Structure formats: C-alpha cells, structure tokens
Amino acid sequence: MRPALFALALVGLGQAATAQEFEIPVEPDWGVLEIGVASTPGPSATYRMVIFERDGKVVVCGAGVYANSSQSRGLRDTMRRTAVQMDGRTVLRNLSFFPIYSRATPLVGRLARCKVTRADMIPGAEFDIDLPRRVRF
C-alpha cells in the first residue's frame, strides 16, 4: 500500500441515501488531488474530493478541472484506473464519474458527483488514493 497522496476530509451528512449516485456542492474544506504530466509544468488536472459515511456505507464524492483539454483522454484513463482504499482494502475503483468543469470556474460551489460503495465504514479508518504509475497520453 502506498502512503496517502493527500488528506481527505471525513464529514457526516444526516440525510438518508436514496440512490447509489447523487450530487452535492463542493465545499472549501474538501481534499485536493492534483495530477501532473511530465511534459507539462504545473498540474494537468485538479480534483476536489471528500469521503464520508452515509447509512453505514462509504461514500466518495468529487469534481475536477483540466488545465488543458488536449490531455483529457489520458486524464480520464488515469481516473478510470484510480482506486479508493480504506485501511488497505479497495472500496471503489474508477473515479471517472467525477464531473469535469471549465478551468475558469472555481470548483467550490459546483456540483460533485457521489457514489455510495458497498463497503461498510470503519470508524477511524485511513483512506488512500491509489493512482496508476503510468498512463499513455
């Protein structure tokens, strides 16, 4: 297991889940994940993410922006191969469900897409984001 690439805020929301997917607004205290491409200075994509418990299950939410739309195919492939791990166990594969917004639009306040996993939340669990090591662009 690789060490966590960034810290995620864990928040409790009191509403009952009614579907496996739903949307909520991005909050300023959510974790930030930046993905860079070796040939490009600065991050190629920035995502805001949060993980929380709803009805005892792990929920993963996020949204992102691309710095350059010409790299969108490779970045989507990266997110498709990315996984969320809880205490070393994969609870969700494929984060390509996150909506992508124009880079001119701040992510805070925009709608993030969320997925309810089948995994039971473990109190005090540690979460890691497992990124693929190589992606072709």
A tleap script that builds the chain and sets N, CA, C and O, in Angstrom:
source leaprc.protein.ff14SB
mol = sequence {
  NMET ARG PRO ALA LEU PHE ALA LEU ALA LEU
  VAL GLY LEU GLY GLN ALA ALA THR ALA GLN
  GLU PHE GLU ILE PRO VAL GLU PRO ASP TRP
  GLY VAL LEU GLU ILE GLY VAL ALA SER THR
  PRO GLY PRO SER ALA THR TYR ARG MET VAL
  ILE PHE GLU ARG ASP GLY LYS VAL VAL VAL
  CYS GLY ALA GLY VAL TYR ALA ASN SER SER
  GLN SER ARG GLY LEU ARG ASP THR MET ARG
  ARG THR ALA VAL GLN MET ASP GLY ARG THR
  VAL LEU ARG ASN LEU SER PHE PHE PRO ILE
  TYR SER ARG ALA THR PRO LEU VAL GLY ARG
  LEU ALA ARG CYS LYS VAL THR ARG ALA ASP
  MET ILE PRO GLY ALA GLU PHE ASP ILE ASP
  LEU PRO ARG ARG VAL ARG CPHE
}
set mol.1.N position { 0.855 -1.182 0.000 }
set mol.1.CA position { 0.000 0.000 0.000 }
set mol.1.C position { 0.892 1.233 0.000 }
set mol.1.O position { 1.809 1.346 0.813 }
set mol.2.N position { 0.619 2.149 -0.909 }
set mol.2.CA position { 1.357 3.403 -0.951 }
set mol.2.C position { 0.802 4.358 0.084 }
set mol.2.O position { -0.369 4.253 0.450 }
set mol.3.N position { 1.618 5.293 0.569 }
set mol.3.CA position { 1.093 6.266 1.536 }
set mol.3.C position { 0.050 7.162 0.884 }
set mol.3.O position { 0.008 7.297 -0.338 }
set mol.4.N position { -0.770 7.758 1.691 }
set mol.4.CA position { -1.822 8.642 1.181 }
set mol.4.C position { -1.202 9.779 0.403 }
set mol.4.O position { -0.188 10.339 0.819 }
set mol.5.N position { -1.794 10.124 -0.713 }
set mol.5.CA position { -1.298 11.203 -1.547 }
set mol.5.C position { -1.834 12.550 -1.098 }
set mol.5.O position { -1.238 13.581 -1.408 }
set mol.6.N position { -2.910 12.564 -0.398 }
set mol.6.CA position { -3.463 13.792 0.152 }
set mol.6.C position { -4.450 13.442 1.234 }
set mol.6.O position { -4.916 12.307 1.325 }
set mol.7.N position { -4.766 14.421 2.052 }
set mol.7.CA position { -5.713 14.177 3.147 }
set mol.7.C position { -7.128 14.430 2.656 }
set mol.7.O position { -7.369 15.380 1.911 }
set mol.8.N position { -8.045 13.603 3.060 }
set mol.8.CA position { -9.452 13.774 2.720 }
set mol.8.C position { -10.218 14.142 3.972 }
set mol.8.O position { -9.973 13.595 5.048 }
set mol.9.N position { -11.131 15.057 3.828 }
set mol.9.CA position { -11.992 15.416 4.958 }
set mol.9.C position { -13.082 14.368 5.085 }
set mol.9.O position { -13.699 13.982 4.092 }
set mol.10.N position { -13.313 13.918 6.280 }
set mol.10.CA position { -14.414 12.993 6.547 }
set mol.10.C position { -15.516 13.795 7.209 }
set mol.10.O position { -15.309 14.401 8.260 }
set mol.11.N position { -16.675 13.798 6.599 }
set mol.11.CA position { -17.794 14.557 7.146 }
set mol.11.C position { -18.986 13.642 7.277 }
set mol.11.O position { -19.110 12.671 6.531 }
set mol.12.N position { -19.858 13.935 8.208 }
set mol.12.CA position { -21.085 13.165 8.366 }
set mol.12.C position { -22.262 13.970 7.861 }
set mol.12.O position { -22.461 15.113 8.273 }
set mol.13.N position { -23.033 13.390 6.981 }
set mol.13.CA position { -24.232 14.041 6.480 }
set mol.13.C position { -25.423 13.256 6.981 }
set mol.13.O position { -25.450 12.030 6.868 }
set mol.14.N position { -26.406 13.939 7.530 }
set mol.14.CA position { -27.515 13.282 8.180 }
set mol.14.C position { -28.608 12.758 7.267 }
set mol.14.O position { -29.516 12.080 7.748 }
set mol.15.N position { -28.564 13.042 5.979 }
set mol.15.CA position { -29.632 12.618 5.093 }
set mol.15.C position { -29.466 11.151 4.718 }
set mol.15.O position { -28.346 10.652 4.604 }
set mol.16.N position { -30.558 10.485 4.535 }
set mol.16.CA position { -30.520 9.080 4.127 }
set mol.16.C position { -30.238 8.978 2.634 }
set mol.16.O position { -30.744 9.779 1.847 }
set mol.17.N position { -29.436 7.999 2.245 }
set mol.17.CA position { -29.149 7.791 0.830 }
set mol.17.C position { -30.376 7.180 0.150 }
set mol.17.O position { -31.000 6.256 0.673 }
set mol.18.N position { -30.704 7.712 -1.019 }
set mol.18.CA position { -31.846 7.182 -1.740 }
set mol.18.C position { -31.429 6.529 -3.046 }
set mol.18.O position { -32.256 5.898 -3.705 }
set mol.19.N position { -30.155 6.664 -3.440 }
set mol.19.CA position { -29.675 6.081 -4.683 }
set mol.19.C position { -28.189 5.773 -4.538 }
set mol.19.O position { -27.548 6.212 -3.583 }
set mol.20.N position { -27.653 5.027 -5.474 }
set mol.20.CA position { -26.233 4.711 -5.458 }
set mol.20.C position { -25.384 5.888 -5.920 }
set mol.20.O position { -24.193 5.940 -5.610 }
set mol.21.N position { -25.964 6.831 -6.651 }
set mol.21.CA position { -25.269 8.044 -7.080 }
set mol.21.C position { -26.133 9.247 -6.764 }
set mol.21.O position { -27.360 9.188 -6.844 }
set mol.22.N position { -25.467 10.352 -6.400 }
set mol.22.CA position { -26.168 11.611 -6.163 }
set mol.22.C position { -25.161 12.741 -6.286 }
set mol.22.O position { -23.967 12.489 -6.449 }
set mol.23.N position { -25.623 13.975 -6.209 }
set mol.23.CA position { -24.750 15.134 -6.336 }
set mol.23.C position { -24.895 16.034 -5.120 }
set mol.23.O position { -25.982 16.179 -4.561 }
set mol.24.N position { -23.766 16.644 -4.715 }
set mol.24.CA position { -23.749 17.645 -3.648 }
set mol.24.C position { -22.755 18.731 -4.043 }
set mol.24.O position { -21.855 18.477 -4.843 }
set mol.25.N position { -22.903 19.950 -3.490 }
set mol.25.CA position { -21.956 21.018 -3.821 }
set mol.25.C position { -20.576 20.762 -3.199 }
set mol.25.O position { -20.470 20.251 -2.084 }
set mol.26.N position { -19.534 21.124 -3.936 }
set mol.26.CA position { -18.163 21.037 -3.441 }
set mol.26.C position { -17.979 22.079 -2.336 }
set mol.26.O position { -18.374 23.234 -2.491 }
set mol.27.N position { -17.379 21.660 -1.227 }
set mol.27.CA position { -17.123 22.532 -0.083 }
set mol.27.C position { -15.643 22.918 -0.045 }
set mol.27.O position { -14.797 22.181 -0.551 }
set mol.28.N position { -15.329 24.073 0.555 }
set mol.28.CA position { -13.931 24.532 0.574 }
set mol.28.C position { -12.984 23.648 1.386 }
set mol.28.O position { -11.773 23.709 1.173 }
set mol.29.N position { -13.490 22.833 2.305 }
set mol.29.CA position { -12.611 22.010 3.144 }
set mol.29.C position { -12.350 20.617 2.571 }
set mol.29.O position { -11.733 19.790 3.242 }
set mol.30.N position { -12.805 20.341 1.351 }
set mol.30.CA position { -12.568 19.042 0.732 }
set mol.30.C position { -11.093 18.904 0.367 }
set mol.30.O position { -10.397 19.902 0.180 }
set mol.31.N position { -10.620 17.651 0.267 }
set mol.31.CA position { -9.248 17.378 -0.138 }
set mol.31.C position { -9.007 17.756 -1.590 }
set mol.31.O position { -9.933 17.794 -2.400 }
set mol.32.N position { -7.744 18.036 -1.907 }
set mol.32.CA position { -7.350 18.411 -3.266 }
set mol.32.C position { -6.386 17.359 -3.797 }
set mol.32.O position { -5.422 16.993 -3.124 }
set mol.33.N position { -6.648 16.879 -5.000 }
set mol.33.CA position { -5.771 15.948 -5.692 }
set mol.33.C position { -5.350 16.612 -6.986 }
set mol.33.O position { -6.198 16.984 -7.797 }
set mol.34.N position { -4.037 16.766 -7.192 }
set mol.34.CA position { -3.524 17.331 -8.433 }
set mol.34.C position { -2.744 16.251 -9.161 }
set mol.34.O position { -1.927 15.550 -8.563 }
set mol.35.N position { -3.001 16.122 -10.462 }
set mol.35.CA position { -2.312 15.147 -11.296 }
set mol.35.C position { -1.523 15.917 -12.345 }
set mol.35.O position { -2.069 16.771 -13.043 }
set mol.36.N position { -0.236 15.607 -12.447 }
set mol.36.CA position { 0.613 16.278 -13.422 }
set mol.36.C position { 1.077 15.332 -14.506 }
set mol.36.O position { 1.098 14.114 -14.328 }
set mol.37.N position { 1.444 15.910 -15.623 }
set mol.37.CA position { 2.007 15.169 -16.746 }
set mol.37.C position { 3.449 15.648 -16.879 }
set mol.37.O position { 3.709 16.851 -16.853 }
set mol.38.N position { 4.384 14.716 -17.019 }
set mol.38.CA position { 5.806 15.045 -17.007 }
set mol.38.C position { 6.178 16.123 -18.023 }
set mol.38.O position { 7.067 16.930 -17.753 }
set mol.39.N position { 5.532 16.157 -19.169 }
set mol.39.CA position { 5.895 17.114 -20.217 }
set mol.39.C position { 5.256 18.489 -20.030 }
set mol.39.O position { 5.509 19.394 -20.826 }
set mol.40.N position { 4.443 18.662 -19.004 }
set mol.40.CA position { 3.715 19.915 -18.800 }
set mol.40.C position { 4.004 20.470 -17.414 }
set mol.40.O position { 3.878 19.748 -16.425 }
set mol.41.N position { 4.396 21.754 -17.323 }
set mol.41.CA position { 4.604 22.321 -15.984 }
set mol.41.C position { 3.271 22.523 -15.258 }
set mol.41.O position { 2.264 22.856 -15.881 }
set mol.42.N position { 3.273 22.322 -13.949 }
set mol.42.CA position { 2.062 22.513 -13.153 }
set mol.42.C position { 1.119 21.342 -13.290 }
set mol.42.O position { 1.359 20.436 -14.087 }
set mol.43.N position { 0.033 21.354 -12.507 }
set mol.43.CA position { -0.927 20.240 -12.569 }
set mol.43.C position { -1.729 20.257 -13.869 }
set mol.43.O position { -2.123 21.316 -14.358 }
set mol.44.N position { -1.963 19.070 -14.417 }
set mol.44.CA position { -2.789 18.934 -15.615 }
set mol.44.C position { -4.262 18.808 -15.261 }
set mol.44.O position { -5.137 19.125 -16.067 }
set mol.45.N position { -4.526 18.338 -14.035 }
set mol.45.CA position { -5.898 18.209 -13.552 }
set mol.45.C position { -5.897 18.460 -12.051 }
set mol.45.O position { -4.961 18.087 -11.343 }
set mol.46.N position { -6.960 19.097 -11.582 }
set mol.46.CA position { -7.156 19.318 -10.154 }
set mol.46.C position { -8.538 18.808 -9.795 }
set mol.46.O position { -9.523 19.146 -10.453 }
set mol.47.N position { -8.610 17.995 -8.752 }
set mol.47.CA position { -9.874 17.424 -8.281 }
set mol.47.C position { -10.088 17.840 -6.828 }
set mol.47.O position { -9.132 17.938 -6.059 }
set mol.48.N position { -11.338 18.083 -6.457 }
set mol.48.CA position { -11.734 18.246 -5.047 }
set mol.48.C position { -12.523 17.013 -4.697 }
set mol.48.O position { -13.429 16.616 -5.430 }
set mol.49.N position { -12.171 16.383 -3.539 }
set mol.49.CA position { -12.782 15.109 -3.152 }
set mol.49.C position { -13.125 15.091 -1.675 }
set mol.49.O position { -12.526 15.804 -0.870 }
set mol.50.N position { -14.098 14.263 -1.338 }
set mol.50.CA position { -14.433 14.011 0.062 }
set mol.50.C position { -14.935 12.578 0.184 }
set mol.50.O position { -15.530 12.026 -0.741 }
set mol.51.N position { -14.681 11.994 1.344 }
set mol.51.CA position { -15.182 10.653 1.677 }
set mol.51.C position { -15.925 10.780 2.997 }
set mol.51.O position { -15.426 11.395 3.939 }
set mol.52.N position { -17.120 10.198 3.065 }
set mol.52.CA position { -17.885 10.255 4.307 }
set mol.52.C position { -18.763 9.018 4.425 }
set mol.52.O position { -18.817 8.188 3.518 }
set mol.53.N position { -19.444 8.912 5.547 }
set mol.53.CA position { -20.334 7.790 5.819 }
set mol.53.C position { -21.776 8.219 5.625 }
set mol.53.O position { -22.176 9.306 6.042 }
set mol.54.N position { -22.542 7.364 4.993 }
set mol.54.CA position { -23.988 7.581 4.862 }
set mol.54.C position { -24.653 6.224 5.019 }
set mol.54.O position { -24.370 5.293 4.265 }
set mol.55.N position { -25.530 6.119 5.990 }
set mol.55.CA position { -26.221 4.854 6.272 }
set mol.55.C position { -25.236 3.707 6.460 }
set mol.55.O position { -25.503 2.580 6.042 }
set mol.56.N position { -24.097 3.993 7.090 }
set mol.56.CA position { -23.108 2.973 7.393 }
set mol.56.C position { -22.172 2.622 6.256 }
set mol.56.O position { -21.247 1.835 6.456 }
set mol.57.N position { -22.378 3.179 5.062 }
set mol.57.CA position { -21.556 2.862 3.886 }
set mol.57.C position { -20.588 3.997 3.578 }
set mol.57.O position { -20.831 5.149 3.937 }
set mol.58.N position { -19.486 3.658 2.906 }
set mol.58.CA position { -18.507 4.641 2.460 }
set mol.58.C position { -19.045 5.321 1.207 }
set mol.58.O position { -19.506 4.661 0.276 }
set mol.59.N position { -18.976 6.667 1.198 }
set mol.59.CA position { -19.393 7.465 0.045 }
set mol.59.C position { -18.190 8.266 -0.436 }
set mol.59.O position { -17.474 8.858 0.372 }
set mol.60.N position { -17.965 8.287 -1.755 }
set mol.60.CA position { -16.875 9.037 -2.366 }
set mol.60.C position { -17.484 10.066 -3.314 }
set mol.60.O position { -18.291 9.726 -4.180 }
set mol.61.N position { -17.085 11.344 -3.140 }
set mol.61.CA position { -17.588 12.430 -3.980 }
set mol.61.C position { -16.419 13.204 -4.563 }
set mol.61.O position { -15.351 13.281 -3.955 }
set mol.62.N position { -16.624 13.780 -5.745 }
set mol.62.CA position { -15.576 14.603 -6.321 }
set mol.62.C position { -15.996 15.311 -7.590 }
set mol.62.O position { -17.010 14.988 -8.207 }
set mol.63.N position { -15.181 16.292 -7.962 }
set mol.63.CA position { -15.329 17.052 -9.201 }
set mol.63.C position { -13.944 17.549 -9.584 }
set mol.63.O position { -13.056 17.619 -8.734 }
set mol.64.N position { -13.749 17.893 -10.848 }
set mol.64.CA position { -12.422 18.314 -11.272 }
set mol.64.C position { -12.424 19.321 -12.399 }
set mol.64.O position { -13.455 19.631 -12.996 }
set mol.65.N position { -11.219 19.824 -12.670 }
set mol.65.CA position { -10.963 20.710 -13.818 }
set mol.65.C position { -9.674 20.250 -14.488 }
set mol.65.O position { -8.749 19.789 -13.819 }
set mol.66.N position { -9.615 20.376 -15.816 }
set mol.66.CA position { -8.402 20.095 -16.572 }
set mol.66.C position { -7.748 21.422 -16.931 }
set mol.66.O position { -8.435 22.378 -17.291 }
set mol.67.N position { -6.424 21.482 -16.834 }
set mol.67.CA position { -5.700 22.684 -17.238 }
set mol.67.C position { -5.651 22.800 -18.754 }
set mol.67.O position { -5.572 23.901 -19.298 }
set mol.68.N position { -5.699 21.651 -19.435 }
set mol.68.CA position { -5.588 21.634 -20.890 }
set mol.68.C position { -6.468 20.504 -21.416 }
set mol.68.O position { -6.227 19.336 -21.111 }
set mol.69.N position { -7.462 20.837 -22.187 }
set mol.69.CA position { -8.405 19.823 -22.658 }
set mol.69.C position { -7.761 18.813 -23.608 }
set mol.69.O position { -8.325 17.742 -23.830 }
set mol.70.N position { -6.601 19.126 -24.170 }
set mol.70.CA position { -5.952 18.180 -25.080 }
set mol.70.C position { -5.471 16.931 -24.348 }
set mol.70.O position { -5.196 15.913 -24.983 }
set mol.71.N position { -5.366 16.993 -23.030 }
set mol.71.CA position { -4.931 15.840 -22.243 }
set mol.71.C position { -6.105 15.107 -21.593 }
set mol.71.O position { -5.899 14.222 -20.762 }
set mol.72.N position { -7.322 15.468 -21.962 }
set mol.72.CA position { -8.499 14.916 -21.287 }
set mol.72.C position { -8.598 13.404 -21.415 }
set mol.72.O position { -9.007 12.741 -20.463 }
set mol.73.N position { -8.241 12.846 -22.547 }
set mol.73.CA position { -8.353 11.395 -22.727 }
set mol.73.C position { -7.446 10.651 -21.743 }
set mol.73.O position { -7.883 9.706 -21.086 }
set mol.74.N position { -6.198 11.073 -21.644 }
set mol.74.CA position { -5.263 10.431 -20.727 }
set mol.74.C position { -5.660 10.626 -19.275 }
set mol.74.O position { -5.498 9.721 -18.456 }
set mol.75.N position { -6.184 11.815 -18.950 }
set mol.75.CA position { -6.607 12.083 -17.576 }
set mol.75.C position { -7.834 11.254 -17.207 }
set mol.75.O position { -7.930 10.767 -16.081 }
set mol.76.N position { -8.776 11.087 -18.144 }
set mol.76.CA position { -9.933 10.220 -17.886 }
set mol.76.C position { -9.468 8.775 -17.656 }
set mol.76.O position { -9.983 8.080 -16.780 }
set mol.77.N position { -8.481 8.334 -18.461 }
set mol.77.CA position { -7.959 6.987 -18.293 }
set mol.77.C position { -7.287 6.840 -16.929 }
set mol.77.O position { -7.414 5.797 -16.287 }
set mol.78.N position { -6.582 7.864 -16.486 }
set mol.78.CA position { -5.956 7.839 -15.166 }
set mol.78.C position { -7.012 7.661 -14.086 }
set mol.78.O position { -6.857 6.819 -13.201 }
set mol.79.N position { -8.090 8.448 -14.148 }
set mol.79.CA position { -9.131 8.359 -13.133 }
set mol.79.C position { -9.881 7.024 -13.220 }
set mol.79.O position { -10.337 6.507 -12.200 }
set mol.80.N position { -10.009 6.470 -14.416 }
set mol.80.CA position { -10.663 5.170 -14.585 }
set mol.80.C position { -9.863 4.076 -13.871 }
set mol.80.O position { -10.433 3.098 -13.386 }
set mol.81.N position { -8.544 4.248 -13.812 }
set mol.81.CA position { -7.669 3.252 -13.196 }
set mol.81.C position { -7.316 3.589 -11.747 }
set mol.81.O position { -6.518 2.885 -11.128 }
set mol.82.N position { -7.886 4.634 -11.212 }
set mol.82.CA position { -7.627 5.062 -9.834 }
set mol.82.C position { -8.609 4.374 -8.888 }
set mol.82.O position { -9.760 4.121 -9.247 }
set mol.83.N position { -8.143 4.076 -7.683 }
set mol.83.CA position { -8.985 3.397 -6.697 }
set mol.83.C position { -8.903 4.108 -5.354 }
set mol.83.O position { -7.900 4.746 -5.034 }
set mol.84.N position { -9.976 3.989 -4.571 }
set mol.84.CA position { -10.007 4.473 -3.194 }
set mol.84.C position { -9.841 3.258 -2.297 }
set mol.84.O position { -10.534 2.253 -2.451 }
set mol.85.N position { -8.902 3.369 -1.349 }
set mol.85.CA position { -8.667 2.276 -0.414 }
set mol.85.C position { -8.965 2.727 1.008 }
set mol.85.O position { -8.655 3.855 1.390 }
set mol.86.N position { -9.567 1.839 1.783 }
set mol.86.CA position { -9.839 2.068 3.198 }
set mol.86.C position { -9.044 1.022 3.972 }
set mol.86.O position { -9.278 -0.178 3.835 }
set mol.87.N position { -8.106 1.490 4.781 }
set mol.87.CA position { -7.233 0.586 5.540 }
set mol.87.C position { -6.627 -0.494 4.640 }
set mol.87.O position { -6.555 -1.662 5.025 }
set mol.88.N position { -6.193 -0.097 3.442 }
set mol.88.CA position { -5.520 -1.007 2.527 }
set mol.88.C position { -6.425 -1.852 1.659 }
set mol.88.O position { -5.934 -2.591 0.806 }
set mol.89.N position { -7.734 -1.767 1.847 }
set mol.89.CA position { -8.697 -2.562 1.067 }
set mol.89.C position { -9.404 -1.650 0.067 }
set mol.89.O position { -9.913 -0.596 0.449 }
set mol.90.N position { -9.443 -2.036 -1.190 }
set mol.90.CA position { -10.105 -1.232 -2.218 }
set mol.90.C position { -11.608 -1.231 -1.982 }
set mol.90.O position { -12.238 -2.285 -1.891 }
set mol.91.N position { -12.176 -0.019 -1.883 }
set mol.91.CA position { -13.621 0.105 -1.691 }
set mol.91.C position { -14.308 0.694 -2.923 }
set mol.91.O position { -15.528 0.599 -3.059 }
set mol.92.N position { -13.520 1.309 -3.829 }
set mol.92.CA position { -14.092 1.855 -5.061 }
set mol.92.C position { -13.004 1.962 -6.110 }
set mol.92.O position { -11.929 2.505 -5.857 }
set mol.93.N position { -13.296 1.436 -7.291 }
set mol.93.CA position { -12.408 1.582 -8.454 }
set mol.93.C position { -13.104 2.490 -9.456 }
set mol.93.O position { -14.331 2.510 -9.556 }
set mol.94.N position { -12.297 3.238 -10.194 }
set mol.94.CA position { -12.807 4.053 -11.299 }
set mol.94.C position { -13.463 5.333 -10.787 }
set mol.94.O position { -14.643 5.340 -10.440 }
set mol.95.N position { -12.696 6.400 -10.746 }
set mol.95.CA position { -13.208 7.710 -10.326 }
set mol.95.C position { -13.546 8.597 -11.520 }
set mol.95.O position { -13.657 9.814 -11.375 }
set mol.96.N position { -13.711 7.998 -12.694 }
set mol.96.CA position { -14.026 8.798 -13.886 }
set mol.96.C position { -15.459 9.335 -13.865 }
set mol.96.O position { -15.854 10.046 -14.789 }
set mol.97.N position { -16.240 9.014 -12.840 }
set mol.97.CA position { -17.600 9.549 -12.727 }
set mol.97.C position { -17.598 11.001 -12.226 }
set mol.97.O position { -18.635 11.663 -12.273 }
set mol.98.N position { -16.451 11.506 -11.746 }
set mol.98.CA position { -16.393 12.899 -11.297 }
set mol.98.C position { -16.666 13.827 -12.476 }
set mol.98.O position { -16.069 13.651 -13.538 }
set mol.99.N position { -17.560 14.817 -12.318 }
set mol.99.CA position { -17.780 15.764 -13.417 }
set mol.99.C position { -16.549 16.654 -13.598 }
set mol.99.O position { -15.831 16.939 -12.640 }
set mol.100.N position { -16.318 17.083 -14.828 }
set mol.100.CA position { -15.207 17.975 -15.152 }
set mol.100.C position { -15.788 19.314 -15.585 }
set mol.100.O position { -16.671 19.377 -16.441 }
set mol.101.N position { -15.278 20.387 -14.977 }
set mol.101.CA position { -15.752 21.739 -15.267 }
set mol.101.C position { -14.675 22.548 -15.970 }
set mol.101.O position { -13.505 22.165 -15.987 }
set mol.102.N position { -15.080 23.663 -16.545 }
set mol.102.CA position { -14.149 24.593 -17.175 }
set mol.102.C position { -13.167 25.095 -16.128 }
set mol.102.O position { -13.545 25.360 -14.987 }
set mol.103.N position { -11.900 25.225 -16.524 }
set mol.103.CA position { -10.904 25.682 -15.543 }
set mol.103.C position { -11.140 27.113 -15.103 }
set mol.103.O position { -10.595 27.542 -14.086 }
set mol.104.N position { -11.932 27.853 -15.840 }
set mol.104.CA position { -12.255 29.227 -15.453 }
set mol.104.C position { -13.273 29.268 -14.313 }
set mol.104.O position { -13.511 30.322 -13.722 }
set mol.105.N position { -13.867 28.126 -14.012 }
set mol.105.CA position { -14.896 28.044 -12.987 }
set mol.105.C position { -14.314 27.463 -11.702 }
set mol.105.O position { -13.798 26.346 -11.729 }
set mol.106.N position { -14.377 28.178 -10.578 }
set mol.106.CA position { -13.912 27.584 -9.315 }
set mol.106.C position { -14.750 26.349 -8.971 }
set mol.106.O position { -15.958 26.327 -9.209 }
set mol.107.N position { -14.106 25.328 -8.413 }
set mol.107.CA position { -14.824 24.098 -8.081 }
set mol.107.C position { -15.733 24.246 -6.862 }
set mol.107.O position { -16.794 23.626 -6.800 }
set mol.108.N position { -15.324 25.059 -5.901 }
set mol.108.CA position { -16.146 25.228 -4.699 }
set mol.108.C position { -17.504 25.790 -5.101 }
set mol.108.O position { -17.590 26.816 -5.777 }
set mol.109.N position { -18.561 25.107 -4.677 }
set mol.109.CA position { -19.922 25.513 -5.027 }
set mol.109.C position { -20.496 24.760 -6.227 }
set mol.109.O position { -21.715 24.698 -6.385 }
set mol.110.N position { -19.639 24.190 -7.071 }
set mol.110.CA position { -20.110 23.396 -8.210 }
set mol.110.C position { -20.595 22.040 -7.694 }
set mol.110.O position { -20.267 21.650 -6.573 }
set mol.111.N position { -21.366 21.332 -8.496 }
set mol.111.CA position { -21.865 20.028 -8.071 }
set mol.111.C position { -20.832 18.930 -8.282 }
set mol.111.O position { -20.270 18.780 -9.367 }
set mol.112.N position { -20.596 18.172 -7.226 }
set mol.112.CA position { -19.754 16.980 -7.289 }
set mol.112.C position { -20.672 15.771 -7.405 }
set mol.112.O position { -21.793 15.775 -6.896 }
set mol.113.N position { -20.188 14.753 -8.073 }
set mol.113.CA position { -20.949 13.501 -8.159 }
set mol.113.C position { -20.418 12.551 -7.094 }
set mol.113.O position { -19.214 12.475 -6.850 }
set mol.114.N position { -21.340 11.828 -6.467 }
set mol.114.CA position { -21.008 10.923 -5.370 }
set mol.114.C position { -21.463 9.511 -5.702 }
set mol.114.O position { -22.469 9.309 -6.382 }
set mol.115.N position { -20.701 8.535 -5.205 }
set mol.115.CA position { -21.094 7.130 -5.304 }
set mol.115.C position { -21.097 6.528 -3.911 }
set mol.115.O position { -20.164 6.706 -3.128 }
set mol.116.N position { -22.178 5.808 -3.625 }
set mol.116.CA position { -22.268 5.042 -2.393 }
set mol.116.C position { -21.652 3.683 -2.691 }
set mol.116.O position { -22.088 2.993 -3.613 }
set mol.117.N position { -20.639 3.291 -1.916 }
set mol.117.CA position { -19.998 1.999 -2.134 }
set mol.117.C position { -20.739 0.914 -1.355 }
set mol.117.O position { -21.650 1.205 -0.581 }
set mol.118.N position { -20.348 -0.306 -1.565 }
set mol.118.CA position { -20.909 -1.420 -0.804 }
set mol.118.C position { -20.156 -1.636 0.505 }
set mol.118.O position { -20.574 -2.437 1.341 }
set mol.119.N position { -19.043 -0.917 0.681 }
set mol.119.CA position { -18.183 -1.119 1.851 }
set mol.119.C position { -18.776 -0.453 3.092 }
set mol.119.O position { -19.243 0.685 3.042 }
set mol.120.N position { -18.748 -1.177 4.191 }
set mol.120.CA position { -19.154 -0.605 5.472 }
set mol.120.C position { -18.046 0.316 5.965 }
set mol.120.O position { -16.868 -0.037 5.902 }
set mol.121.N position { -18.423 1.502 6.459 }
set mol.121.CA position { -17.445 2.431 7.007 }
set mol.121.C position { -16.861 1.847 8.285 }
set mol.121.O position { -17.583 1.317 9.129 }
set mol.122.N position { -15.548 1.952 8.412 }
set mol.122.CA position { -14.849 1.523 9.622 }
set mol.122.C position { -14.482 2.790 10.391 }
set mol.122.O position { -13.743 3.626 9.872 }
set mol.123.N position { -14.980 2.950 11.615 }
set mol.123.CA position { -14.648 4.160 12.381 }
set mol.123.C position { -13.125 4.315 12.523 }
set mol.123.O position { -12.428 3.367 12.884 }
set mol.124.N position { -12.624 5.517 12.234 }
set mol.124.CA position { -11.196 5.810 12.340 }
set mol.124.C position { -10.352 5.259 11.216 }
set mol.124.O position { -9.125 5.283 11.306 }
set mol.125.N position { -10.974 4.760 10.153 }
set mol.125.CA position { -10.228 4.179 9.032 }
set mol.125.C position { -9.366 5.233 8.341 }
set mol.125.O position { -9.683 6.422 8.361 }
set mol.126.N position { -8.275 4.780 7.732 }
set mol.126.CA position { -7.426 5.630 6.914 }
set mol.126.C position { -7.732 5.358 5.448 }
set mol.126.O position { -7.894 4.209 5.037 }
set mol.127.N position { -7.808 6.435 4.662 }
set mol.127.CA position { -8.111 6.319 3.247 }
set mol.127.C position { -6.903 6.727 2.423 }
set mol.127.O position { -6.203 7.685 2.750 }
set mol.128.N position { -6.671 5.983 1.346 }
set mol.128.CA position { -5.623 6.288 0.376 }
set mol.128.C position { -6.246 6.336 -1.016 }
set mol.128.O position { -7.254 5.686 -1.295 }
set mol.129.N position { -5.614 7.125 -1.876 }
set mol.129.CA position { -5.989 7.166 -3.284 }
set mol.129.C position { -4.868 6.464 -4.039 }
set mol.129.O position { -3.719 6.903 -3.992 }
set mol.130.N position { -5.191 5.384 -4.730 }
set mol.130.CA position { -4.215 4.587 -5.455 }
set mol.130.C position { -4.254 4.967 -6.925 }
set mol.130.O position { -5.177 4.600 -7.652 }
set mol.131.N position { -3.232 5.713 -7.353 }
set mol.131.CA position { -3.131 6.170 -8.744 }
set mol.131.C position { -2.277 5.201 -9.556 }
set mol.131.O position { -1.336 4.618 -9.018 }
set mol.132.N position { -2.590 5.014 -10.856 }
set mol.132.CA position { -1.725 4.188 -11.702 }
set mol.132.C position { -0.375 4.882 -11.861 }
set mol.132.O position { -0.297 6.111 -11.868 }
set mol.133.N position { 0.665 4.101 -11.987 }
set mol.133.CA position { 2.017 4.673 -12.109 }
set mol.133.C position { 2.288 5.206 -13.508 }
set mol.133.O position { 3.009 6.192 -13.659 }
set mol.134.N position { 1.732 4.580 -14.525 }
set mol.134.CA position { 1.979 5.013 -15.896 }
set mol.134.C position { 0.668 5.092 -16.657 }
set mol.134.O position { -0.202 4.230 -16.535 }
set mol.135.N position { 0.554 6.148 -17.443 }
set mol.135.CA position { -0.612 6.348 -18.294 }
set mol.135.C position { -0.106 6.877 -19.632 }
set mol.135.O position { 0.784 7.726 -19.666 }
set mol.136.N position { -0.656 6.391 -20.714 }
set mol.136.CA position { -0.272 6.894 -22.036 }
set mol.136.C position { -1.199 8.023 -22.457 }
set mol.136.O position { -2.419 7.927 -22.328 }
set mol.137.N position { -0.604 9.084 -22.957 }
set mol.137.CA position { -1.382 10.248 -23.428 }
set mol.137.C position { -1.258 10.344 -24.922 }
set mol.137.O position { -1.830 11.248 -25.532 }
savepdb mol mol.pdb
quit
